[in-house]
Amino acid sequence: ASSTKMRVHQSLPVAVACAAAALLLILLSASGNSNVSTLQLGTIARSQSNVAGFRQLRTKFVPGRGNALARCDYGFVLIGGGCSASPDNPAKATKSNKGISCKAGAGEAVVASVVCKPQGELGTESFKMTFHEGDKTISPWHNIPLEAGNGLYNMVTEIPKMTKAKMEVDTKGESNPIKQDMKKGKVRYYHGPIFWNYGCLPQTWEDPNVKGDDQVGGAFGDNDPLDVVEIGTASLEMGSVTAVKPLGVLSMIDDGELDWKLIAINANDPKASEINDVEDIEKHFPGTISGIREWFRWYKTPDDKPVNSFGHGERALGKADAIKVIEETNKHYKDLISGASDKGKLWLP
């Protein structure tokens, strides 16, 4: 997305577009439309996308506030009803009879036009959640940007906290929908709920052809996007795209493969401004790091699988190392897309 300045025009058609979009949103909410989740970032009144110089009218569900509308030029990120380059700064918006216009520095990611559509019955092999931008089906792995600006990264939530269904981005399926993992012909469930939101960073890849260093016992990558454990207080919807702040990382060894677990926090969490590194996690959420480590160490044992281990002396590495892991897995992803690395059975656009 390009970084362009907002041009505000005093135009009646804009007010009409805003009113029409608001009415449509109310009707959709009242009808309980199940085809497009109102908890996802979405686009309203796309036909008005070029009215009065505004690129799109965007909407976002804000917990505790409901659906918020804003017009954001490309290069801006919709945050809580306004547009901003960083959730650490309040969204700068001006209200008038022309609706809401936004003025802010350009962010690096615009995901406000992405919506999710569940298909099939949850808990069955037929269920999948697909991602769309307008009439186009897109991949949450390949088409959603990695960076959200200002040191934040986009997380695609696969498993909401306190749930048990083992959902994941299908890296081998066309357009990479979210599906429930299968084992011996049956859908998989954890034996107990996961206590944090779980997902992945788009445009990252743990290359199975790259050998790790001695700190991880020379383990090779697990052939998946980089996993994220989000420790914030809110439950994130499956398929939602959330800007997160990286805090640390654990180097888990799962069945002999390196499976990094990025520890992060929702950038809009009330504690986000106070938590910046692993030491802060223990200060504000004591026991969280050991809880994550032990949950992932033992979660496969009810299936008669051995416990997982961890590299780096089982320490949670800090934010600086977490960012290095993000950059490394992004480089591996770029090698995958360019053809420099063997894709195997992975689906690529």
N, C-alpha and C positions, 0 to 999 in steps of 0.2 A: 504494500500500500504506500502511495506517495504521500509526502508531507506537504500539504497545501494549506493556506490560510483560509479561514472561514469568511465567506462574504455574506453579510446579512442584508437582505432586501426587505423593505416594507411591502409585503405582497399579500393580497387577499387570498390567492390560491394556496399559499402555505398554511394559513389559518384553517382553510377548508380541509386541507389534507390532514392536518393535525386532528381536527374534530372527527373526521371520518375514521382515522386510525384509532382514536380513542374509543369510538363507538364500536368498531370492529373488535377491539380487544376486550371490551366489556361483554359483548355477545359471545365471544369465544370462551371467556372465563365462565359465563353463566351456563353455557351449554355443556361444559365439561368435556370439550373436544379432546379425544384421546389420541388423535393422530399426530398432533404436534404438541409436545410438552411445553406448557407455559412457564416451566422453570428453566427452559433453555433460552439462550440469546436468540432473538429472532428479528425478522424484518417485516415491517408493516407498510402497506401502501407503496410497494415497489414502483408502481406506475407513476408515482409522484417524485421519483428519485432525482430528477433534474430541475424540479420546480424551484425558482428563486435562488439558484446557485447552490442549494443544499444537495449533497450527494444521496443521502438516504435518511429516512425516518426510522429510528431504531427503538427497540423496547427491551427492557430487562426486568426480570422478577427480582425484587430486592426483599430479602427476608425481613418481615416486620413492617414493610412499607407497601407491599403489593407491586403491581406492574408500573414501571416508570417509563415515560417517553422522553426522547431527546433526539435532536437532529445532530449528527456528528459527521463532519467531513472525513473523507478517507485520511487515515493517518492518526485519527483520534480513537481513544478507547472509551466505551461507555461504562461509567462507574456510578452506580446508585442514582441514576436519573439525570446525570450530567455527563459531560465529556472531560476527560483529563488524561494526561500522559502518565500520571502516577496516583495510585490510591492514597498515598501518603499526603497528598495535597487535595483539599476539597475541590470538587468539580466546579469549574467556573462557568456559570450560566446566567443568562439574562432572560427574565420573563416579561412578556408583553402580550398584547392581543394577537401577536403573530406566532405564539407558541414559545418554544424554548430554543435559543440558539447557544452554541457552545464555543468558547474560546479557550484554547489550551495548546501547550506544546505538543508536537507530533509524537505519538507512541509508535512502537515498531510493529504492533500486532493489532489487527482489526478482525474480531471474530463475531461481531454483533449480527452478522447476516446468516449465521449458521444455526440450523434447527435440527432436531432429532426426531425420528419417527420410529416408534416401536412397531414391530410386525410379529405376528404369531403370539403364542401364549407363553408368558414367563414361566420358567420351570420345565420347559419342553425343548427338544432339539430344534423345533421350528422357530423358536424365538430369536429375533435379532433386532438390534437398534442401528438404523442407518442414519447417515449424516447428509444434509442437503444444504445447498446454497441456491436459492431460487429453484429452478427446475432441474438443477444438476446434482447428481449424487457425488459426494466427495468422500475422501478418506480422512478419518480423524488422525491417522498416522502421518500421511503425506501432505495433506492440504491445509492443516491448521499450523500456523507458525509456531516455532519453538519459543521465541522471545516475546515477552509482553511489555518490554520497555522498562527502563529504570531498574535494571537488575532483577526483574521478575521474569518468570517463565510460565507458559501455559500448561496446565495439567488437565488431561482428559480423565474424568472420573469413571472408573469401571465398576468399582464395588463401594457403595455407600457404607459409612460406618454403622456398626451394629447389625449387619446383615450377614448371611451365610452363603448365598449363591456365588459360586466361583465364576465371575464374569470376566471377560478379557477381550481386548481388541484382537480380532481374528487376522493375524498377519498373513495368512495364506489364502484367505477368502477375498473375492472381488470387492474392491472399495473398502475392505477391512472393517466390516461392521463389528459392533460389540455383540458377542455371543456367550452362551454358557459353556464352559469347558466340559469336555466329554471324557469319560473313562470307562472302558469296557462296555460301550454302548449306552451308558447312563450319564445324565447330567451330573456335574460335580457340585458338592456342597462342602464347605468347611464343617468340621465337627463342632465348632462353636463360632460365635460371631467374631468378626474382626472389629477391633475397638477404634479404628481410625479410618478415615477415607483413603481409598487405595486406587491408584491409577497409573498413568504413564505420561512421559513427556513426548510430544510429537517430534518427528524428525530427529530421533536418537535411535541408536542400535548398538547392542552389545555383540560385536562381531565374533562368531564362533571360530574364525580363522586366526584370531589374534590371541597370543598367549600372554597371560598376566605375569607380573613379576613374582619374586620370591615371597612377597608379603601376602599373596593370595595363593601360594603353592603352585604357581604356574598354570592356574586354571584358565580355560578358554571361555569366551563370552557365551551367553545362553541363547543367542539368536532372537532376542526380543527387544522392544523399546525399553528405555530406562524406567524402572519402577519408581513410583512415588508413594510415600506414606505421609499423608497430610494430617497434622495433629491438632487442627483448629477445633473450635467448639461446635460449629455448625455441621450438620449432615449435608453432604453434597450429592445432588441427584446424579444417577447413572447417566453418562453421556454429557454432563455439563462440562464447560470449559472454564477453568478458574485460574486467575493469575496467582501464583504462589511464590513465596520467598524461600530460597534454599537455605537450610540451616546446618546440615551435616549429612553424612552418608555412612552406611554400613556395607562392608564387603562380604556378603553372604556367599557361601559355597554350597550350592544345591545340586546334589547328585553329581559332584565333580565339576560343575559349571559355575563360572562367576556370575552372580546375580545381584548387582548393586541395588541397594535400597536407599533412595534419596529421601531424606527427612526434610519436610517443608511445612510451611504454614500458609493458609489462605491469606492473601494480602489484605483482605477486608476484615479479618478477625480482630476483635477488640484488643487482643494482646500482640498483634503483629508488630506494632511499632516498638514494643519492648523486648521482643525476642529476635535476636540477630545471629546467634551462633549456638553451638551445642551447650555451652555453659549456661546460656540463658534458658534453655529448655528445662534443665534441672532446677533452676531457680523458680520458674513459674509453674512448670508441670513436673514436679519431682517424680522420678520413677518411670517416666515415659520412655526414655532410651532403653533401659533394661527391659521394660515391658515389650517394646517392639522386638528387641533381640530375642527374648525368650519365646514370644509368640511364634516368630518365624523359625526358631530352632526346633520347636516341638510339633508344629501343626500337621505334619505328615505322619507322625508316629501312629495315630489310630489306624492307619492303613498299612501297618507293618513295614513302614519305611524307616530308614535310619534317621537320626537327628541331623539337622543341618549344622554346618560349622561356619565360622567367620574368620576372615583374615585380619591382618593388622592387630594381632593380639586381642581380637574381639572389641577393639575400641571403636567408638563412633568418631569418625574423622570430622574435622570442623568445616566451616563454610567454604574456606578457600579450597580445600580438597574436593568438596562437593561440586564447586564450580568447575574444577579441573575435570572431574568425571563427566559432567554435562558436556563440556567442550570436546572431550575425547570421544564420547559416544555420538556427538553430532558430527564429528569428523568421520567416524566409521559409517554413519548414515550417508554422508555425502559420497563416500567411496562406493557404497552400495548403489546409490542412484546413478552414479557416473559409469558404473560397470567395472570399476576397479576391483571390487570384491564380488565373489560369486553369490548370487541371490538364492541359489537352491530352489526351494519351492515357495518362497515368499512372493506375495502379489505386489507388483509395482505398477504405478500408473503409466 
